[in-house]
Amino acid sequence: MPEQLRPLYTVHMTESSDRLMQQLSFAIRNPINVILGTLDLHSTTTTTPEQDHYLRMVRRSAQQLLDTSESLLDLYEMESGRMTPQAEEFNVSELILETVKFKESLARAKGLEIHVLLDSTLPNAGISDPQIIRKILSQLFDNAIKYTDSGSIELRAGAPSGALKISVRDTGVGIANHRLPAIFQGPTEDSYSSGFGGSGLGLLLVSRMLQVLNGTVHVESRPGQGSDFKVELPIQKAEEKPAPTMHLSGGQPEMGEGIRILCAEDDPDGRYLLEHHMQARNWHVALATNGKEAVELCRQAPFDLILMDVQMPEMDGFEATAAIRNLPTGSSTQGQAVPIIALTAHALKQDREICLQAGMDDYLSKPVHREELYSTIEYHLGAARKRKEI
């Protein structure tokens, strides 16, 4: 290939790969969103023990598929050089506890106990990349749950010497000494023949993400007794401040009756789930099957918040957002003021930035847990209410 054409070829291949990954993400995340969302709705109904067992099997399988797809996306981001650390201040203990809480249901489904021990040396506020740290913790917990059939998982965290040290110890199957050097190198034939399943991507990602943060990982393990993964990474202690504002309700009481929410979603099953989630909070909900309908509904009626899918027929979420933001003053919905939250199956790192640059206020990737959906909605409703009071 002539040298003058190589940069153009590289750009073309990158764009083609991005499109392929977006299509794969969309194709996997949309149905998983419906599966997990339906299971959330079903959790409020009465079932027999046998039915509960069936539903737990479905949830575990759907979650495993989701975890694998997320691992592939993360690996793609790293291989394409996009996963660069973004240092910001965050609550260290809060991040650890939130990550563990998200994994609790998977552990309980296997009858496992979870113990969390946070040392007094752990700073309340630290500066590093919280998203990458969250992914590392999540992968380590997924690995522990996957290979532990009974007993417990214990997480210890502290920063005795200025570095964040985290240990995730399980009582699982353990790892033979001859396999230890290879466990961070990605999928091998042994990954699939060991009898314990898994894609083999999780620990590879842990190792790669720690390299990005200039951290290290070490493992101690005994077959039949369990494993202890020890992570160490640099973290800067931030100045102590009052507790940060969380995505709960924007400092306002919980919003109930009277709230009007527009959901733009082209998938009928997705619309069904959103309608039920909104009604469970006594929120009035209107449904649009595409962006064009969403814009027209905003002309006709006032809405307090909009959940906007991105990939829709006739008019996509970006075009609809621009049209709503430019609605004339006399429109029922105040286009410039109404919070618009992207709710999409597009989950590459740049997708969030694209949504925000398109004029949306926040971004949620499918599948989204209903409590995360509620807290994000309430945060923006509260923030909008505060702006009106000023």
Secondary structure, DSSP 4 states (H G I P E B T S, - for coil): --GGGHHHHHHHHHHHHHHHHHHHHHHHHHHHHHHHHHHHHHTTS---HHHHHHHHHHHHHHHHHHHHHHHHHHHHHHHTT------EEEEHHHHHHHHHHHHHHHHHHTT-EEEEEE-TTS-SEEEE-HHHHHHHHHHHHHHHHHT-SSSEEEEEEE-TTSEEEEEEEE-S----GGGGGGTTS---HHHHHSSS---S-HHHHHHHHHHHTT-EEEEEEETTTEEEEEEEEE-EEPPP-SPPPPSSSTTSPPP-TT-EEEEE-S-HHHHHHHHHHHHHTT-EEEEESSHHHHHHHHHHS--SEEEE-SS-SSS-HHHHHHHHHT--TTSSS-TTTS-EEEEES--SHHHHHHHHHTT-SEEEESS--HHHHHHHHHHHHHHHHHHHH-
